[in-house]
Amino acid sequence: MVNEVLFEARNMHKAFGPTIALKDVDFTLRRGEIRGLIGENGSGKSTIMSIASGMQPATSGEMTYMGKPWQPHNMIESQHAGISMILQEANTISGVTVAQNLFAGREAEFSKFGVINMFKMYRAAEEMLRKFGITHIHARDQIDSLTFEDRKLTEIVRCVDDDTQILVVDETTTALSLEGREILYKLVHKMADEGKAVVFISHDMDEILEQCTDLTVLRDGDIIGHLTREEMDAPDAVQRIRYMMVGREIGGKYYREDYDSSHSDEIALQMDHISFGPIRDFSLTLHKGEIVGFGGLSGCGMHEIGRAAYGLEKLEAGSVTCNGKKITDCLTAIQHGIGYISKNRDSESLILDAAIQENIVLPSLTALTGPAGFISPASEKKLSDGQIDAFRIKCGTGKQYVNTLSGGNKQKVSFGKWMAKGSEVVIMDCPTRGVDIGVKQAMYALIEQMKKDGKAILMISEELSELIGMADRIIIMKDFEVTKEFTRSADLKQTDIIEYMI
């Protein structure tokens, strides 16, 4: 049964208006495979599997699944047939419990004479969670009370059952902590051992090389090539894959090469003895020309610190000031020069049902407004086009809606709007999440230039290599408290930091 063809696409073509996402590609998936899909943002890797899982139709082409023609009308039909896709962004139902999310669309299993037996549903949900080794999430929990990571774990439990034949993991691990990733990795390998198949879409080269049995590389809507496990183990594999992805060598440096953690004496952001929720008496001083990194496991409190700095948390005590001005909400934060890139991109950083241009210029509208109270369309376009070019956002025009973009290109928009605004303090929560290696390199270079220009940066990241490579100071948190602070050093290693996280 292993190695038997499970899914096949022939001449799959997908166009979004003038933008061609897939160019008549052929793709075969076999039982027992953990197939990696890798490519730059907008290369088409997510598009292939979103069509296979019923999220959207192909413009043309044919698919077969388990030897029969396959043309799903939606994701529910696809999941019932055995193809499940875990999306990059949170995809849970707000306002209900974990159990109601797990059994959404399956309520009839717990109904009698039109009345749902909630006790029975809660018990079944608890059994599902424990089956996956998840003990900290409970069936009766309100989904909105969970962290982004725990909502993602809930999605994984909802998507996978004994009948699942193909699991598509689309940049999911960027939302998970070390523990969450281990849960997912065990699931992935278990499915492969059972003769099922997994498609792993990721920008994390180390993850792809460690977890996958085969690899497919895409570029600009084309499949450039495939690598076997043996080829992935070759010494030059990383260099070869990168060249296939971008069509050129990725030269130059990646992270900062200096170990100079000096900065201005002038304070840009001050958090003075703040308390809210589980955070108690926290203080931080961020200077102009300084990059302060925050690291820790999911639920450690670092994401909440970023939200408080931007005025998104109601403080019980203490204060946040930017250049001496008190920050009470996100509007005053923007007015006084703070930009915020949220980890929860789709709901907090972007307006999905609006154009790229509208998103980019939004924080800058006051500056673009003329004496008569009018905004020049030409000025808006110039500002937006500058960021589209700078970040190489793959789109037809700035009028294209954000919800048509790939995850990485959405992240470029959320980054670009604050660069257009010229914010003096930028809070970056997982700034390179879902971004390909070429754009990461460009973003790191931009962050380094921002430091040189005297900008103050608060970088919250779940990637220790990113923090070590970019930050002047690294603050580690555990259980909503600071456990250790590190200064930039050529000798600093991930193993030095991890013990203070767990």
MARMAR-833358 format. One record per residue (C-alpha): residue in one letter; x, y, z. Coordinates in steps of 0.001 Angstrom, whole numbers, padded with zeros to 6 digits, always signed. Layout:
<pts>
AXYZ ...
</pts>
This chain:
<pts>
M+000000+000000+000000 V+002879+002373+000794 N+004067+004201-002352 E+000639+003816-003969 V-000575+007024-005658 L-003114+008685-003347 F-003630+012068-005039 E-002722+013391-008446 A-003145+016747-010202 R-002620+017207-013920 N-002248+020543-015743 M-003530+022423-012693 H-003873+026111-013539 K-005038+028908-011250 A-005424+032591-012092 F-006529+035494-009897 G-007386+038019-012578 P-004117+038898-014307 T-002056+037136-011610 I-001138+033532-012474 A-000729+031512-009264 L-000227+028092-010893 K+000996+027382-014408 D-000378+023995-015508 V+001490+022033-012838 D+001550+018257-012355 F+001705+016964-008776 T+001595+013419-007376 L+001300+012393-003733 R+001857+008805-002571 R+000931+006885+000555 G+003556+006960+003297 E+004997+010285+002119 I+005631+013384+004170 R+005968+015704+001215 G+007512+019107+001795 L+006402+022028-000370 I+008744+024980-000352 G+009101+028178-002353 E+009089+031933-002077 N+005933+033776-001022 G+003424+033594-003860 S+005171+030650-005522 G+001933+028628-005516 K+002688+026002-002854 S-000395+026748-000720 T-002562+027187-003816 I-002056+023588-004957 M-003294+022130-001700 S-006048+024699-001153 I-007550+023519-004457 A-007094+019867-003483 S-008830+020480-000141 G-011819+022335-001630 M-011000+025832-000401 Q-011059+027197-003939 P-011535+025793-007463 A-008845+025488-010091 T-009168+027593-013225 S-008457+024441-015237 G-006897+021003-014852 E-007855+017623-013438 M-007454+015889-010072 T-007821+012291-008922 Y-008044+011089-005320 M-007825+007396-004393 G-008108+006542-008087 K-011297+008510-008756 P-011924+011970-010287 W-011805+014617-007558 Q-013504+018013-007591 P-014563+019036-004055 H-017035+021892-003657 N-015826+022977-000210 M-013509+022060+002658 I-016225+020216+004608 E-016840+017848+001700 S-013093+017375+001379 Q-012621+016650+005085 H-015447+014096+005090 A-013683+012382+002175 G-010368+012298+004077 I-008422+015418+003021 S-007889+017960+005814 M-005969+021236+005704 I-004691+023154+008724 L-004465+026773+007638 Q-001713+029242+008487 E-004068+031646+010274 A-006450+030870+013137 N-009566+029169+011806 T-011710+028605+014883 I-015300+029703+015555 S-015451+032613+017990 G-017957+032847+020838 V-018323+029126+021588 T-016477+026406+023506 V-013604+024170+022470 A-016033+021224+022222 Q-018346+023158+019911 N-015365+023966+017690 L-014239+020352+017595 F-017677+019113+016544 A-018806+022015+014362 G-021035+020558+011643 R-021301+017268+013545 E-023823+018325+016203 A-026295+015676+014999 E-024026+013036+016565 F-025034+014373+019980 S-028662+015301+019260 K-031896+013557+020103 F-035257+015052+019131 G-033426+018278+018199 V-031769+018689+021622 I-027966+018528+021856 N-026586+016485+024741 M-023766+018869+025735 F-022471+016553+028460 K-021940+013838+025860 M-020213+016347+023532 Y-017900+017583+026308 R-016931+014029+027206 A-016174+013155+023566 A-014151+016365+023173 E-012062+015592+026257 E-011313+012135+024843 M-010195+013679+021530 L-007874+016161+023234 R-006273+013480+025423 K-005793+011224+022386 F-003491+013919+020999 G-001668+014274+024329 I-003193+017718+024989 T-003993+018071+028693 H-003990+021837+029240 I-006974+022563+026949 H-010423+021508+028146 A-013689+020890+026314 R-015629+023522+028268 D-013029+026284+027706 Q-014250+029264+025727 I-012272+029279+022478 D-011701+033050+022724 S-009920+032590+026073 L-007214+030448+024432 T-003911+031690+023083 F-003281+031751+019332 E-001227+028558+019707 D-003917+026694+021648 R-006543+027671+019089 K-004223+026198+016463 L-003882+022967+018458 T-007679+022825+018661 E-007809+023074+014867 I-005376+020174+014531 V-007560+017983+016754 R-010659+019006+014775 C-009075+018309+011389 V-007580+014883+012011 D-009460+011653+012695 D-009033+007978+011860 D-010483+008518+008372 T-008044+011293+007398 Q-005941+010109+004453 I-004155+013359+003547 L-003208+016046+006060 V-002036+019400+004732 V+000002+021426+007245 D+000267+024988+005914 E+002877+027009+007864 T+001203+025766+011044 T+004355+025373+013127 T+005045+029118+013008 A+002130+029476+015437 L+003268+026679+017760 S+005711+026486+020657 L+008272+023693+021006 E+005728+021494+022795 G+003053+022155+020181 R+005443+021341+017364 E+006353+018018+018950 I+002660+017082+019141 L+002273+017868+015436 Y+005496+016086+014392 K+004443+012885+016200 L+001066+013028+014453 V+002658+013567+011042 H+005008+010592+011347 K+002266+008374+012771 M+000093+009091+009725 A+002961+008306+007343 D+003646+005034+009173 E-000044+004110+008737 G+000220+004526+004957 K-001441+007907+004838 A+000167+011071+003431 V+001133+014486+004762 V+001937+017659+002844 F+004184+019988+004838 I+004190+023596+003589 S+006909+025554+005367 H+009584+028235+004995 D+011634+026619+007755 M+014416+024811+005900 D+015623+022930+008991 E+012092+021712+009674 I+011601+020541+006101 L+014922+018667+006055 E+014275+017018+009434 Q+010623+015988+009011 C+009985+015290+005312 T+010598+012202+003201 D+010362+014047-000138 L+010481+017687-001228 T+008898+019659-004066 V+010210+023148-004879 L+008047+025797-006555 R+008881+029159-008112 D+006452+031636-009674 G+003659+029085-010097 D+005888+026374-011580 I+007242+023187-010034 I+010993+023541-010398 G+011932+020080-009172 H+011671+017282-006638 L+014209+015979-004130 T+014321+012513-002604 R+015309+011883+001014 E+018796+010932-000175 E+019158+014197-002091 M+017877+016149+000940 D+020660+014579+003039 A+023405+015755+000663 P+025889+018340+002048 D+024886+020941-000551 A+021119+020380-000153 V+020325+023728+001488 Q+022268+025686-001128 R+020643+023704-003936 I+017104+024186-002589 R+017602+027924-002107 Y+018866+028249-005665 M+015818+026336-006957 M+013501+028601-004939 V+014811+031957-006139 G+016693+031126-009345 R+019895+032678-008014 E+022395+032307-005221 I+021354+034014-001981 G+024576+035763-001206 G+025554+038288+001407 K+024953+038152+005120 Y+021769+036993+006818 Y+021712+038261+010407 R+023765+041139+011797 E+027500+040544+011713 D+028414+043112+014373 Y+028272+042586+018124 D+027942+046253+019010 S+024967+046664+021339 S+025496+050393+021849 H+022596+052810+021415 S+021489+056350+022165 D+021014+057433+025788 E+017660+058903+024755 I+014676+056826+025886 A+012097+056019+023203 L+009723+053728+025111 Q+009297+053380+028863 M+007157+050752+030584 D+007094+051696+034261 H+005914+049109+036831 I+002948+048001+034749 S+000466+045376+035949 F-002409+043775+034036 G-003805+040253+034037 P-001022+037832+035038 I+001733+040419+034385 R+002839+042023+037662 D+005102+045043+038196 F+006921+044831+034850 S+009327+047570+033733 L+011297+048084+030536 T+013388+050876+029054 L+013912+050887+025277 H+016344+053419+023810 K+016576+054973+020384 G+018835+052866+018185 E+018252+049741+020289 I+016788+046334+019427 V+015375+044549+022457 G+014273+040973+021850 F+011754+038975+023862 G+011811+035174+023858 G+010085+032302+025630 L+007586+029513+025157 S+003977+030129+024209 G+002049+031551+027156 C+005135+033041+028815 G+003784+036608+028611 M+006023+038117+025929 H+003183+038648+023432 E+001143+040419+026131 I+004056+042808+026800 G+004030+043835+023144 R+000282+044442+023248 A+000620+046543+026409 A+003339+048663+024817 Y+000936+049462+021973 G-001937+050322+024306 L-003996+047209+023600 E-004082+046056+027240 K-005926+047927+029991 L-003373+048556+032743 E-004273+048077+036393 A-001147+049934+037508 G+001900+051643+036044 S+002280+053506+032757 V+003622+053310+029207 T+005220+056384+027651 C+006713+057006+024212 N+009090+059939+023901 G+007613+061230+027152 K+003989+060991+025966 K+001616+058680+027841 I+000179+055797+025807 T-003369+054884+026808 D-004623+053161+023656 C-003477+052207+020166 L-004638+055516+018662 T-002352+057540+020949 A+000375+054985+020255 I+000152+055633+016496 Q-000035+059413+017041 H+003152+059329+019108 G+005144+057224+016678 I+004568+053578+017636 G+003916+050877+015047 Y+002763+047351+015872 I+003078+044178+013807 S+000795+041622+015464 K+001385+037885+015485 N-002341+037497+014859 R-002006+039003+011410 D-005413+038461+009832 S-007477+039853+012708 E-005189+042534+014189 S-002699+043725+011563 L-004666+043807+008333 I-008067+044591+006850 L-008462+041552+004643 D-011451+042856+002660 A-009563+045980+001617 A-006910+046737-000978 I-003179+046494-000376 Q-002926+050246-000910 E-005653+050987+001643 N-003860+048878+004240 I-000463+050424+003634 V-001605+054062+003753 L-004004+053661+006697 P-001592+054780+009474 S-000374+057644+007253 L-003723+059213+006341 T-003220+062239+008611 A+000132+063001+006993 L-001371+062585+003503 T-004295+064946+004158 G-003875+068342+002515 P-004865+071781+003878 A-008351+071504+002402 G-008946+068150+004112 F-008542+066086+000944 I-006166+063198+000320 S-004468+063057-003053 P-004990+059663-004754 A-001606+060130-006404 S+000072+060513-002996 E-001617+057369-001701 K-000528+055404-004748 K+003047+056673-004535 L+003346+055740-000856 S+001806+052300-001414 D+003766+051498-004577 G+006997+052356-002770 Q+006344+049641-000181 I+005090+047140-002769 D+008390+047557-004623 A+010537+047598-001470 F+009053+044350-000125 R+008478+042717-003510 I+004798+042120-002716 K+003468+039784-005388 C+000304+041398-006736 G-001218+042820-009902 T-001676+046346-008512 G-002068+048056-005149 K-005832+047817-005675 Q-005727+044026-005241 Y-007454+042847-002065 V-005252+041588+000770 N-007349+038432+001182 T-006096+037223-002214 L-002445+037271-001092 S-000339+034432+000255 G+000475+034471+003982 G+003990+035754+003399 N+002814+038571+001152 K+000238+039557+003776 Q+003101+039801+006265 K+004968+042110+003910 V+001919+044405+003820 S+001643+044464+007623 F+005360+045331+007835 G+005262+047845+004980 K+002504+050046+006409 W+004643+050976+009420 M+007705+051542+007256 A+005586+053914+005148 K+004473+055707+008310 G+008060+056158+009466 S+007287+054983+013010 E+010027+055782+015533 V+009204+052774+017742 V+008201+049505+016101 I+006858+046537+018072 M+007382+043397+016000 D+005588+040261+017202 C+006935+037357+015110 P+007769+039755+012244 T+009084+037149+009800 R+006357+034546+010371 G+005498+032836+007094 V+008079+034837+005121 D+010498+033172+002705 I+014251+033220+003165 G+014955+035907+000574 V+012476+038343+002131 K+013680+037455+005636 Q+017166+038470+004586 A+015836+041784+003270 M+013788+042378+006440 Y+016785+041734+008675 A+018818+044200+006639 L+016005+046748+007016 I+015804+046181+010794 E+019556+046673+011067 Q+019284+049917+009073 M+016429+051059+011317 K+018715+050632+014331 K+021406+052687+012611 D+018790+055358+011869 G+017947+055605+015557 K+014659+053696+015513 A+013714+051705+018612 I+012630+048112+018029 L+010870+045679+020336 M+011222+042265+018669 I+009132+039411+020056 S+010054+036096+018485 E+009671+032359+018957 E+012832+031812+016890 L+015889+031977+019145 S+018217+032167+016136 E+016403+035345+015066 L+016797+036930+018495 I+020470+035958+018791 G+021110+037183+015264 M+019411+040570+015584 A+018886+041798+019171 D+021121+043982+021343 R+019446+042590+024457 I+017378+039424+024819 I+014836+039186+027636 I+013559+035682+028389 M+010192+035142+030057 K+008546+032174+031731 D+005167+032110+033499 F+004717+035869+032915 E+007987+036765+034645 V+011461+037693+033397 T+013866+034830+034109 K+017036+036086+032410 E+018484+038866+030267 F+021298+038353+027767 T+023507+040924+026042 R+024514+040553+022399 S+027587+038354+022089 A+029383+036242+019506 D+029502+033410+022063 L+025759+033360+022842 K+024070+030090+021802 Q+020509+028770+021871 T+021470+026195+024506 D+022457+029060+026833 I+018932+030449+026611 I+016633+027428+026561 E+017117+026489+030230 Y+015544+029798+031253 M+012475+029156+029075 I+011408+025722+030324 
</pts>
